[in-house]
Amino acid sequence: MSVRVLALSVETASPEAIDRGCADRFMPNLSALRERGAYGPLESVSNISSGSIWPSMYTGCMPSKHGIANFHMHFVNGTYHIDRYGPNQVMRPAVWDHLAKAGKRSIVMDVPLTRPHPGMNGIMISAWGVEGPAWRRQTHPPNLLSQLDRQFGPYPLPNDDYRRSIRSTELDKVRELRDILFNGMRLKTRVLKHLMKTEPWDLVLGVFSETHWADHVMYHVIDPAHPDYRPVFKEEFGSFFEDLFALQDDCIGGLIDGIDDDVVVLVFSGSGVRPSYYGNHLLPDVLDRLGYGSGPGGLPANEATAESAKTWSYYRIRQIQDTVSTPVIMTLKKLAPTRLWEKWTRRLIFAREHWADSRAFCLPNDYCGSIRINLDGREPNGKVRKDEYDAVCAELSSELLALENPDTGAPAVEAVLNLRELYPGEHADRLPDLSVVWSDKHPIRALRSPRVGTVRGENPERRPGAHSNVGFLTAAGRGIRAGAPLENARLIDLAPTVLHAIGIDPGEEMDGRPLPLWDRVAVPN
């Protein structure tokens, strides 16, 4: 009997949230899976960028090999430009491509940063109900989208409309978004259940993005420490996330109910959740103070700055969003060809950056700071020689680790990752050189160190919730022993684990390795 895999993603969920849901018994289905299988934390790649998460999962490779960092604001290697990268820029094959070569059939629904392609063996639904779509709504086969709309209706939340509700403190808007997310989760379950019953499959990979939306735009309604929290939220929304996870558990139960004994079930999240506290908006000023930016560097340590000049491009993005309404932006976007819109809006937003004149500069990213060294021979106007590169990275790392949050006196930076050193690969030059992992204990409105002095500025980010670098994995089913160890499990291990379970050697091309879920190393049969 061949083994099949049902992989379901609760797109963002921390192990602590899952532990609480199982302990408090509002996630009984996931709790039962844990008891008869394996459970543990799952190391993500969100410390590089949240845009790296899904390509890393489905290729089994680190971003230095698949080539995707912050896909919607990606640095174009060999230029000083920012562009939007899509699934056609992912440079390694996906797990369903490997399965197709072996004659195996997949159902892939709402995996971010994917697109249907002719080599797909099975069903693919892209950007139907995802957070931050990187492709248009499209299916394989092409007529499936209209069939689903006729039978089930469209997904209740258009891909960009949620942004209208970011940090909303109006009860009616928060209530409306809550109901939409619940309805979207139920609808996605019905569609997946239908496809699993009517289509042959060896792999089902379905992603529930509703927790992702909720973490980004509703985190402030349940966190009393968040600056946008309102006491009025407690009565109506105090149990919002418990209710959402309880519904998610019910949906998981509906999908695994009645499946055959030959199925391996994987339930996982690609990242955890944290408050949106970080200091990216202050990094350009810090680099200037350290003598790496294009501004006046090397100011005396005792000279504190005034509030940040707000010249970084993310301030301009927020200013545009505050000035021009979402409906107007969406209308303009529809009038322009998609590729031209994506290219030229980013060119205009970042046109005033002086990266070519800097020794190091700050790239756009979501929650970790991204620093690019203006390296001679790699950048068109490189200012740092190759023999200086390691020393520059070491100095910047040391100075960034010295930064503290003046509001608390505690360190502002948890770690500085040298990505080229940690993750070699043929596409490492697509990535930042350094990734700055911020402390999430308190909002960062200023940074201070002996050499930098003090720099100040309010974070323009509106989303109250952010990604953390640890998700979770539960695995149960054919041949998986209860209590199998999941120490040091990584997101990039999922694709080779799926291949191994189905009976396909993942080979050496992937960075990940099959997880030790079975009693024997051999492929289950």
C-alpha positions as CSV (number, residue, x, y, z in Angstrom):
1,M,0.0,0.0,0.0
2,S,1.4,3.4,-1.0
3,V,1.7,6.2,1.6
4,R,0.0,9.5,1.0
5,V,0.5,12.8,2.9
6,L,-2.0,15.4,4.1
7,A,-0.2,18.6,5.0
8,L,-2.2,21.4,6.5
9,S,-0.7,24.8,7.5
10,V,-2.0,27.0,10.2
11,E,0.0,29.7,8.5
12,T,1.2,31.6,11.6
13,A,1.0,30.1,15.0
14,S,3.5,29.9,17.9
15,P,4.2,26.7,19.8
16,E,3.0,28.5,22.9
17,A,-0.5,29.1,21.3
18,I,-0.8,25.5,20.3
19,D,0.3,24.3,23.7
20,R,-2.3,26.5,25.3
21,G,-5.0,25.3,22.9
22,C,-4.3,21.7,23.6
23,A,-3.9,22.2,27.4
24,D,-7.2,24.2,27.6
25,R,-9.0,21.6,25.4
26,F,-10.2,24.0,22.7
27,M,-8.0,22.2,20.1
28,P,-9.0,18.5,20.7
29,N,-8.2,17.3,17.2
30,L,-4.7,18.6,17.2
31,S,-4.2,17.3,20.7
32,A,-5.2,13.9,19.6
33,L,-2.7,14.0,16.7
34,R,0.0,15.0,19.1
35,E,-0.8,12.1,21.4
36,R,-0.4,9.5,18.7
37,G,2.4,11.1,16.8
38,A,5.2,13.7,17.1
39,Y,5.1,17.3,18.1
40,G,7.7,20.1,18.4
41,P,8.9,23.5,17.4
42,L,9.8,24.2,13.8
43,E,12.6,26.7,13.0
44,S,11.6,29.1,10.3
45,V,13.5,31.5,8.1
46,S,11.6,34.7,9.0
47,N,14.8,36.1,10.5
48,I,15.8,36.6,6.9
49,S,12.4,37.8,5.7
50,S,8.8,36.5,6.0
51,G,8.8,36.4,2.1
52,S,11.3,33.6,2.3
53,I,9.1,31.3,4.4
54,W,7.0,29.5,1.7
55,P,9.7,29.0,-1.0
56,S,11.9,27.6,1.7
57,M,9.1,25.2,2.8
58,Y,8.2,23.9,-0.6
59,T,11.7,23.7,-2.1
60,G,13.4,22.3,1.0
61,C,16.2,24.9,0.4
62,M,17.5,28.0,2.1
63,P,16.8,31.4,0.5
64,S,20.5,31.5,-0.7
65,K,19.5,28.7,-3.1
66,H,15.9,29.5,-4.1
67,G,16.7,33.2,-4.3
68,I,13.7,34.8,-2.6
69,A,13.9,37.2,0.4
70,N,11.4,40.1,0.7
71,F,9.5,39.2,-2.5
72,H,7.2,42.2,-2.7
73,M,10.1,44.6,-2.1
74,H,13.1,42.6,-3.5
75,F,16.5,44.1,-4.1
76,V,17.5,43.5,-7.8
77,N,21.1,42.2,-7.8
78,G,23.5,44.2,-9.9
79,T,21.4,47.4,-9.6
80,Y,20.2,49.8,-6.9
81,H,16.5,49.1,-7.7
82,I,13.7,47.4,-5.8
83,D,11.2,45.2,-7.7
84,R,8.5,42.8,-6.9
85,Y,9.5,39.1,-7.3
86,G,6.9,36.4,-8.1
87,P,6.8,32.6,-8.1
88,N,8.5,32.6,-11.5
89,Q,11.7,34.0,-9.7
90,V,11.9,31.0,-7.3
91,M,15.0,29.2,-8.5
92,R,14.5,25.7,-7.2
93,P,11.8,23.1,-7.9
94,A,8.9,22.6,-5.5
95,V,8.0,19.3,-3.8
96,W,5.1,18.8,-6.1
97,D,7.4,19.1,-9.1
98,H,9.5,16.2,-7.7
99,L,6.3,14.2,-7.1
100,A,5.1,14.9,-10.7
101,K,8.4,13.4,-12.1
102,A,7.6,10.3,-10.1
103,G,4.0,10.1,-11.5
104,K,2.5,11.2,-8.2
105,R,-0.4,13.6,-8.0
106,S,-0.8,16.7,-5.7
107,I,-3.6,19.0,-4.6
108,V,-2.0,22.4,-3.7
109,M,-4.3,25.1,-2.3
110,D,-3.3,28.6,-1.4
111,V,0.4,28.1,-0.8
112,P,1.8,31.6,-1.0
113,L,4.3,32.5,-3.8
114,T,3.0,29.8,-6.2
115,R,1.6,29.8,-9.7
116,P,0.0,27.0,-11.8
117,H,2.2,25.7,-14.6
118,P,1.8,23.1,-17.3
119,G,4.0,20.6,-15.6
120,M,1.7,20.4,-12.6
121,N,0.3,16.9,-12.1
122,G,-2.9,17.5,-10.2
123,I,-4.7,20.5,-8.8
124,M,-3.3,23.9,-7.9
125,I,-5.2,26.9,-6.6
126,S,-3.1,30.0,-6.3
127,A,-3.9,33.3,-4.5
128,W,-7.6,32.4,-3.8
129,G,-7.5,33.3,-0.2
130,V,-3.9,34.1,0.7
131,E,-2.4,37.0,2.7
132,G,-0.2,39.2,0.5
133,P,-0.7,37.5,-2.9
134,A,2.3,37.3,-5.2
135,W,0.3,36.1,-8.2
136,R,-3.2,36.6,-9.6
137,R,-6.0,34.2,-8.7
138,Q,-5.4,31.2,-11.0
139,T,-5.9,27.5,-11.0
140,H,-4.7,24.4,-12.8
141,P,-6.7,23.2,-14.6
142,P,-7.7,26.8,-15.7
143,N,-11.5,26.1,-15.6
144,L,-11.4,25.0,-12.0
145,L,-11.6,28.6,-10.7
146,S,-15.0,29.3,-12.3
147,Q,-16.2,25.9,-11.2
148,L,-15.3,26.7,-7.6
149,D,-16.9,30.1,-7.7
150,R,-20.1,28.6,-9.1
151,Q,-20.2,25.8,-6.5
152,F,-18.9,27.5,-3.4
153,G,-18.8,31.2,-4.1
154,P,-15.7,33.5,-4.0
155,Y,-13.4,33.8,-1.0
156,P,-15.1,36.4,1.3
157,L,-12.0,38.7,1.7
158,P,-10.5,40.2,-1.5
159,N,-6.8,40.0,-1.3
160,D,-6.1,43.7,-0.7
161,D,-9.2,44.7,1.2
162,Y,-7.9,43.6,4.7
163,R,-5.4,46.5,4.6
164,R,-8.3,48.9,5.2
165,S,-8.8,47.4,8.6
166,I,-5.1,47.6,9.8
167,R,-4.9,48.8,13.3
168,S,-8.6,49.5,13.3
169,T,-10.0,50.6,16.6
170,E,-13.6,50.8,15.4
171,L,-15.6,48.0,16.8
172,D,-17.7,47.5,13.7
173,K,-14.7,47.1,11.5
174,V,-12.9,44.7,13.8
175,R,-16.2,42.7,14.2
176,E,-16.6,42.6,10.4
177,L,-13.1,41.4,9.8
178,R,-13.4,38.7,12.5
179,D,-16.6,37.3,10.9
180,I,-14.9,37.3,7.4
181,L,-11.9,35.4,8.7
182,F,-14.2,32.8,10.3
183,N,-16.3,32.4,7.2
184,G,-13.1,32.2,5.0
185,M,-11.7,29.4,7.1
186,R,-15.0,27.4,6.9
187,L,-15.2,27.9,3.1
188,K,-11.6,26.8,2.5
189,T,-12.3,23.7,4.5
190,R,-15.4,22.9,2.4
191,V,-13.4,23.3,-0.9
192,L,-10.4,21.2,0.4
193,K,-12.8,18.5,1.6
194,H,-14.5,18.4,-1.8
195,L,-11.3,18.2,-3.7
196,M,-9.9,15.4,-1.5
197,K,-13.1,13.4,-2.1
198,T,-13.3,14.0,-5.9
199,E,-9.7,14.0,-7.0
200,P,-7.0,11.3,-6.7
201,W,-4.0,12.5,-4.7
202,D,-0.7,11.5,-3.2
203,L,-0.1,14.9,-1.5
204,V,-2.6,17.5,-0.3
205,L,-1.0,20.7,0.8
206,G,-3.5,23.3,2.1
207,V,-2.8,26.6,3.7
208,F,-5.1,28.5,6.1
209,S,-4.1,32.1,5.9
210,E,-6.8,33.4,8.2
211,T,-4.5,33.2,11.3
212,H,-1.9,35.2,9.3
213,W,-4.4,38.0,8.6
214,A,-5.5,37.9,12.2
215,D,-2.0,38.1,13.6
216,H,-1.1,41.1,11.4
217,V,-4.2,43.2,11.7
218,M,-5.9,42.1,15.0
219,Y,-3.0,41.4,17.4
220,H,-3.7,44.7,19.1
221,V,-7.3,43.7,20.2
222,I,-6.0,41.0,22.5
223,D,-2.7,42.4,23.8
224,P,-3.2,44.9,26.7
225,A,0.5,45.9,26.4
226,H,0.1,47.0,22.8
227,P,-0.1,50.8,22.2
228,D,-3.3,50.4,20.1
229,Y,-5.2,48.2,22.6
230,R,-8.5,49.6,23.9
231,P,-10.2,48.4,27.1
232,V,-13.4,48.1,25.2
233,F,-11.9,45.3,23.2
234,K,-11.8,42.9,26.2
235,E,-15.5,42.1,26.5
236,E,-16.1,41.2,22.8
237,F,-12.7,40.2,21.5
238,G,-10.8,39.0,24.6
239,S,-11.2,35.3,23.4
240,F,-10.8,36.1,19.6
241,F,-7.7,34.1,19.1
242,E,-8.9,31.2,21.2
243,D,-12.1,31.2,19.1
244,L,-10.2,31.3,15.8
245,F,-7.9,28.5,16.8
246,A,-10.8,26.4,18.1
247,L,-12.5,26.8,14.6
248,Q,-9.1,26.0,13.0
249,D,-9.0,22.8,15.0
250,D,-12.6,21.9,14.0
251,C,-11.6,22.4,10.4
252,I,-8.6,20.2,10.8
253,G,-10.8,17.6,12.4
254,G,-13.2,17.7,9.4
255,L,-10.4,17.2,6.9
256,I,-8.8,14.2,8.7
257,D,-12.0,12.6,9.6
258,G,-12.4,9.3,7.7
259,I,-9.0,9.4,5.9
260,D,-7.4,6.0,5.3
261,D,-4.7,4.4,7.4
262,D,-2.2,5.0,4.6
263,V,-2.1,8.8,5.2
264,V,0.6,10.7,7.0
265,V,-0.8,13.9,8.5
266,L,1.4,16.9,9.0
267,V,0.0,20.1,10.6
268,F,2.4,23.0,10.9
269,S,3.0,26.7,10.9
270,G,5.7,28.5,8.9
271,S,6.4,31.0,11.6
272,G,5.3,32.1,15.0
273,V,3.8,35.4,16.2
274,R,5.3,38.4,18.0
275,P,4.3,42.1,18.4
276,S,5.4,44.4,15.7
277,Y,8.2,46.1,17.6
278,Y,11.4,46.7,15.7
279,G,13.8,49.5,14.7
280,N,14.2,49.3,10.9
281,H,13.0,52.8,10.5
282,L,16.0,54.0,12.5
283,L,18.7,51.9,10.7
284,P,19.5,54.5,8.0
285,D,20.3,57.1,10.7
286,V,22.4,54.5,12.6
287,L,24.4,53.7,9.4
288,D,24.9,57.5,8.8
289,R,26.2,57.9,12.4
290,L,28.6,55.0,11.9
291,G,30.0,56.5,8.7
292,Y,28.5,54.0,6.3
293,G,25.5,55.9,4.9
294,S,25.4,58.8,2.4
295,G,24.6,61.3,5.2
296,P,27.1,63.0,7.6
297,G,28.6,60.2,9.6
298,G,30.8,60.1,12.7
299,L,28.9,62.6,14.9
300,P,30.1,62.9,18.5
301,A,28.8,60.3,20.8
302,N,27.3,62.9,23.2
303,E,25.3,64.7,20.4
304,A,21.7,63.4,20.3
305,T,19.7,63.7,17.2
306,A,16.4,65.4,16.8
307,E,13.5,63.1,15.6
308,S,14.4,61.2,12.4
309,A,14.2,63.2,9.2
310,K,11.8,60.5,7.9
311,T,13.5,60.3,4.5
312,W,13.5,56.5,4.4
313,S,11.1,55.1,1.8
314,Y,8.8,53.3,4.2
315,Y,7.8,56.7,5.5
316,R,6.8,57.7,2.0
317,I,4.8,54.5,1.6
318,R,2.8,55.2,4.7
319,Q,2.4,58.8,3.7
320,I,0.9,57.7,0.4
321,Q,-1.4,55.3,2.1
322,D,-2.6,58.0,4.5
323,T,-3.1,60.5,1.7
324,V,-4.7,58.3,-1.0
325,S,-7.5,56.0,-0.1
326,T,-7.3,52.2,-0.8
327,P,-10.2,52.3,-3.4
328,V,-8.3,55.0,-5.3
329,I,-5.1,53.0,-5.2
330,M,-6.9,49.9,-6.4
331,T,-8.5,51.8,-9.2
332,L,-5.2,53.2,-10.4
333,K,-3.6,49.7,-10.1
334,K,-6.3,48.3,-12.4
335,L,-5.8,51.0,-15.0
336,A,-2.0,50.2,-15.3
337,P,-0.5,47.0,-16.7
338,T,0.4,44.9,-13.7
339,R,4.1,44.6,-14.5
340,L,4.5,48.3,-15.1
341,W,2.7,49.2,-11.9
342,E,4.9,46.9,-9.8
343,K,8.1,48.1,-11.4
344,W,7.5,51.9,-11.5
345,T,5.8,52.4,-8.2
346,R,8.8,50.8,-6.5
347,R,11.2,52.9,-8.6
348,L,9.4,56.1,-7.6
349,I,9.2,55.2,-3.9
350,F,12.9,54.4,-3.7
351,A,14.1,57.0,-6.1
352,R,15.5,59.4,-3.4
353,E,17.6,56.8,-1.7
354,H,21.4,57.4,-2.1
355,W,22.4,53.8,-1.9
356,A,25.0,54.1,-4.7
357,D,26.8,56.7,-2.6
358,S,26.8,54.7,0.7
359,R,29.2,52.0,2.0
360,A,26.2,50.1,3.4
361,F,22.5,50.7,3.2
362,C,19.2,49.5,4.6
363,L,16.9,47.5,2.4
364,P,13.2,47.3,2.9
365,N,12.1,44.3,4.9
366,D,9.2,43.5,7.2
367,Y,10.4,42.8,10.8
368,C,14.2,42.2,10.6
369,G,16.6,44.8,9.6
370,S,18.3,44.1,6.2
371,I,21.7,45.7,5.5
372,R,23.4,45.5,2.1
373,I,27.1,46.2,1.8
374,N,27.9,48.3,-1.3
375,L,30.5,45.8,-2.4
376,D,32.9,46.5,-5.2
377,G,32.5,44.0,-8.1
378,R,29.0,43.1,-7.0
379,E,27.3,46.5,-6.9
380,P,27.6,48.9,-9.9
381,N,29.2,51.7,-7.7
382,G,30.7,49.5,-5.0
383,K,32.4,51.4,-2.2
384,V,33.7,48.5,-0.1
385,R,36.6,46.4,-1.4
386,K,36.3,42.7,-1.2
387,D,39.3,42.5,1.2
388,E,37.3,44.9,3.5
389,Y,34.1,43.0,3.4
390,D,34.6,40.7,6.5
391,A,35.9,43.6,8.6
392,V,32.9,45.8,7.6
393,C,30.4,43.0,8.5
394,A,32.2,42.4,11.8
395,E,32.2,46.1,12.7
396,L,28.6,46.7,11.8
397,S,27.5,43.5,13.8
398,S,29.4,44.7,16.9
399,E,28.0,48.3,16.7
400,L,24.4,47.0,16.1
401,L,24.6,44.7,19.1
402,A,25.6,47.7,21.2
403,L,22.4,49.5,20.5
404,E,19.9,49.8,23.3
405,N,16.3,51.0,23.6
406,P,16.5,54.2,25.6
407,D,12.9,53.7,26.9
408,T,14.0,50.6,28.8
409,G,17.8,50.6,28.9
410,A,17.7,47.0,27.5
411,P,19.4,45.8,24.4
412,A,17.4,46.6,21.2
413,V,19.1,43.9,19.1
414,E,18.9,40.2,19.9
415,A,21.2,39.0,17.1
416,V,22.9,40.1,13.8
417,L,23.1,37.3,11.2
418,N,25.8,37.2,8.6
419,L,23.7,35.6,5.8
420,R,26.5,34.9,3.3
421,E,28.5,33.2,6.1
422,L,25.6,31.2,7.5
423,Y,23.8,30.3,4.2
424,P,26.1,29.8,1.2
425,G,24.4,29.2,-2.1
426,E,24.4,30.2,-5.7
427,H,21.8,32.9,-5.1
428,A,23.3,34.4,-1.9
429,D,23.9,37.7,-3.6
430,R,20.1,38.2,-3.9
431,L,19.9,38.4,-0.1
432,P,20.9,41.1,2.3
433,D,24.4,40.7,3.8
434,L,23.3,41.2,7.4
435,S,19.9,40.6,9.1
436,V,19.2,42.5,12.3
437,V,16.9,40.6,14.7
438,W,15.2,43.1,17.0
439,S,14.1,42.6,20.6
440,D,10.3,42.4,20.7
441,K,9.9,43.3,24.4
442,H,9.0,46.9,23.9
443,P,8.2,49.4,21.0
444,I,11.4,50.9,19.6
445,R,11.1,54.6,19.2
446,A,14.7,55.4,19.6
447,L,18.2,53.7,19.6
448,R,21.2,54.6,21.6
449,S,24.9,53.6,21.8
450,P,28.2,55.2,22.8
451,R,29.2,55.6,19.2
452,V,25.9,56.4,17.6
453,G,24.5,58.7,20.3
454,T,20.6,58.7,20.1
455,V,18.4,58.5,17.0
456,R,14.7,58.9,17.3
457,G,11.6,58.3,15.1
458,E,8.2,56.7,15.2
459,N,7.8,53.4,13.3
460,P,5.6,53.9,10.2
461,E,4.6,50.2,10.3
462,R,0.8,49.9,10.9
463,R,0.4,46.1,11.3
464,P,0.4,45.3,15.1
465,G,1.5,41.7,14.8
466,A,4.7,40.3,13.2
467,H,6.4,37.0,12.5
468,S,8.7,35.2,14.9
469,N,11.2,32.6,13.8
470,V,9.6,29.5,15.5
471,G,6.5,27.7,14.3
472,F,5.3,24.2,15.2
473,L,4.9,20.8,13.6
474,T,2.6,17.9,14.5
475,A,3.1,14.6,12.6
476,A,1.0,11.4,12.9
477,G,-0.1,8.5,10.8
478,R,1.4,5.6,8.9
479,G,4.5,4.3,10.6
480,I,5.1,7.4,12.7
481,R,5.8,6.4,16.3
482,A,4.2,8.3,19.2
483,G,6.7,10.6,20.9
484,A,9.1,10.6,17.9
485,P,11.7,13.3,18.5
486,L,11.4,16.6,16.7
487,E,14.4,18.4,18.2
488,N,16.0,20.8,15.8
489,A,13.3,20.4,13.2
490,R,13.4,23.0,10.5
491,L,10.9,24.4,8.0
492,I,13.2,23.3,5.1
493,D,12.9,19.7,6.4
494,L,9.2,19.4,5.4
495,A,9.6,19.0,1.7
496,P,12.2,16.1,2.0
497,T,10.0,14.6,4.7
498,V,7.0,14.5,2.4
499,L,9.1,12.9,-0.4
500,H,10.5,10.3,2.0
501,A,7.0,9.5,3.3
502,I,5.7,8.9,-0.2
503,G,8.7,6.8,-1.1
504,I,10.8,9.1,-3.1
505,D,14.5,9.8,-2.3
506,P,14.9,13.5,-1.8
507,G,18.5,13.4,-2.9
508,E,21.2,15.9,-2.0
509,E,19.9,19.0,-3.7
510,M,17.8,20.1,-0.8
511,D,19.2,21.7,2.3
512,G,16.6,20.0,4.5
513,R,16.6,16.3,5.4
514,P,13.8,13.9,6.2
515,L,12.8,14.2,9.9
516,P,13.3,11.0,12.0
517,L,9.6,10.3,12.5
518,W,9.8,6.6,11.7
519,D,11.3,3.6,13.5
520,R,13.5,2.9,10.6
521,V,15.5,5.2,8.3
522,A,14.1,3.3,5.4
523,V,11.2,4.8,3.4
524,P,7.9,3.6,5.0
525,N,5.9,1.0,3.0
